[in-house]
Amino acid sequence: MTDNPIAVRMIDHVVIRTKALAPMLAFYSEVLGCPVEKRQEKFGLIQLRAGNSLIDLLDPDGELARAFPEPPSAKGPNMDHVCLQVEPWDAAAIRSHLAAHGVDAPEPVSRYGAKGSGPSIYISDPDGNTVELKGPPEE
């Protein structure tokens, strides 16, 4: 095996597009016991703690959900992306490794995740699913 700079430690978070925010929030918080950790009203995003990870719910009327041409439905996917926590984080080595495998990887930006705000890169898998690679929290 070659030296791979991507060492996945855990699933950081999963983002779910909702048809109706209230019942989804009740299900995950009341039924499954995942407390609300953070509300990002600007984006229409509610982040719930699920152990060491987060479950993010996208309000169908929020800014992030409006980026999708169609609302979630029983006939289509409602999962936005999966985020993988990567440590140690070496953005240059990670981007170089991805490029060597034909994967376009933009410069990292800081985003909030299960362990706080830190560097993040969005990429696509071969089927077009979005995968976020998330570095450790910023000090």
C-alpha positions as CSV (number, residue, x, y, z in Angstrom):
1,M,0.0,0.0,0.0
2,T,1.3,3.5,-0.8
3,D,1.6,6.3,1.6
4,N,-1.9,7.8,1.7
5,P,-2.3,11.2,3.5
6,I,-6.0,10.6,4.0
7,A,-6.5,8.8,7.3
8,V,-10.3,8.7,8.1
9,R,-10.9,8.6,11.8
10,M,-14.7,8.8,12.0
11,I,-17.8,10.0,10.3
12,D,-18.0,13.7,11.3
13,H,-21.5,14.4,10.2
14,V,-24.3,13.5,7.8
15,V,-26.5,16.2,6.2
16,I,-30.2,15.3,5.6
17,R,-32.5,17.4,3.4
18,T,-36.0,17.5,5.0
19,K,-39.4,17.9,3.5
20,A,-40.7,19.2,6.8
21,L,-38.3,20.3,9.5
22,A,-40.5,20.0,12.6
23,P,-41.2,16.3,12.4
24,M,-37.6,15.5,11.5
25,L,-36.3,17.6,14.4
26,A,-38.8,15.8,16.8
27,F,-37.7,12.4,15.5
28,Y,-34.0,12.9,15.9
29,S,-34.1,14.9,19.1
30,E,-37.0,13.4,21.0
31,V,-37.2,9.8,19.6
32,L,-33.5,9.2,19.1
33,G,-32.3,11.5,21.8
34,C,-30.0,13.6,19.7
35,P,-29.9,17.1,21.3
36,V,-29.7,20.3,19.3
37,E,-26.1,21.5,19.4
38,K,-26.2,24.4,17.0
39,R,-28.7,26.4,14.9
40,Q,-27.4,28.2,11.9
41,E,-30.5,30.2,11.0
42,K,-28.8,32.0,8.1
43,F,-28.4,28.7,6.3
44,G,-31.5,26.9,7.5
45,L,-29.4,24.3,9.3
46,I,-29.9,22.6,12.6
47,Q,-27.1,20.4,14.0
48,L,-27.8,17.7,16.4
49,R,-25.3,15.8,18.5
50,A,-25.2,12.0,17.8
51,G,-22.4,10.7,20.0
52,N,-19.1,11.8,18.5
53,S,-20.8,12.9,15.3
54,L,-23.5,15.3,14.1
55,I,-26.7,14.9,12.2
56,D,-27.4,18.1,10.3
57,L,-31.0,18.8,9.2
58,L,-31.6,21.2,6.3
59,D,-34.8,23.3,6.5
60,P,-36.5,23.0,3.1
61,D,-37.0,26.8,3.1
62,G,-33.4,27.5,4.1
63,E,-30.6,29.0,2.0
64,L,-28.6,25.7,1.7
65,A,-31.7,23.7,0.7
66,R,-32.6,26.2,-2.0
67,A,-29.4,25.3,-3.8
68,F,-31.1,22.0,-4.9
69,P,-33.4,22.2,-8.0
70,E,-35.9,19.8,-6.5
71,P,-37.2,19.3,-3.0
72,P,-36.5,15.9,-1.4
73,S,-39.1,13.3,-2.2
74,A,-39.8,9.6,-1.8
75,K,-38.5,9.2,-5.4
76,G,-35.2,11.0,-5.0
77,P,-32.3,11.2,-2.5
78,N,-32.5,13.5,0.5
79,M,-29.0,12.9,1.8
80,D,-26.8,15.9,1.0
81,H,-23.4,14.6,1.9
82,V,-21.3,12.5,4.3
83,C,-18.4,14.1,6.1
84,L,-15.3,12.1,7.0
85,Q,-13.0,13.4,9.7
86,V,-9.3,13.2,8.6
87,E,-6.4,13.4,11.0
88,P,-3.7,14.3,10.7
89,W,-4.6,17.1,8.3
90,D,-2.1,18.1,5.5
91,A,-4.2,20.0,3.0
92,A,-1.4,20.1,0.3
93,A,-0.7,16.4,0.6
94,I,-4.4,15.5,0.6
95,R,-5.1,17.7,-2.5
96,S,-2.0,16.3,-4.3
97,H,-3.1,12.7,-3.5
98,L,-6.7,13.4,-4.8
99,A,-5.4,15.1,-7.9
100,A,-3.2,12.0,-8.6
101,H,-6.4,10.0,-8.6
102,G,-8.2,12.3,-10.9
103,V,-10.3,13.9,-8.1
104,D,-10.8,17.7,-8.3
105,A,-10.3,19.1,-4.8
106,P,-10.6,22.9,-4.2
107,E,-8.8,24.8,-1.5
108,P,-10.0,24.0,2.0
109,V,-12.4,26.4,3.8
110,S,-13.3,26.5,7.5
111,R,-16.7,24.8,8.3
112,Y,-18.3,23.7,11.5
113,G,-18.4,20.0,12.3
114,A,-18.7,17.6,15.2
115,K,-15.5,18.8,16.8
116,G,-15.9,22.5,16.0
117,S,-14.8,24.7,13.1
118,G,-11.9,23.5,11.0
119,P,-10.6,23.0,7.4
120,S,-12.9,21.2,5.0
121,I,-12.8,20.1,1.3
122,Y,-15.8,18.9,-0.7
123,I,-15.2,16.3,-3.4
124,S,-17.4,14.0,-5.4
125,D,-17.3,10.2,-5.5
126,P,-17.6,8.3,-8.8
127,D,-21.4,8.3,-8.6
128,G,-21.5,12.0,-8.0
129,N,-22.2,11.8,-4.2
130,T,-20.7,14.6,-2.2
131,V,-18.0,13.7,0.4
132,E,-16.6,16.2,2.7
133,L,-13.1,15.7,4.1
134,K,-12.8,17.5,7.5
135,G,-9.7,18.4,9.3
136,P,-9.3,18.9,13.1
137,P,-10.8,21.9,14.8
138,E,-9.0,25.2,14.7
139,E,-7.4,26.3,17.9
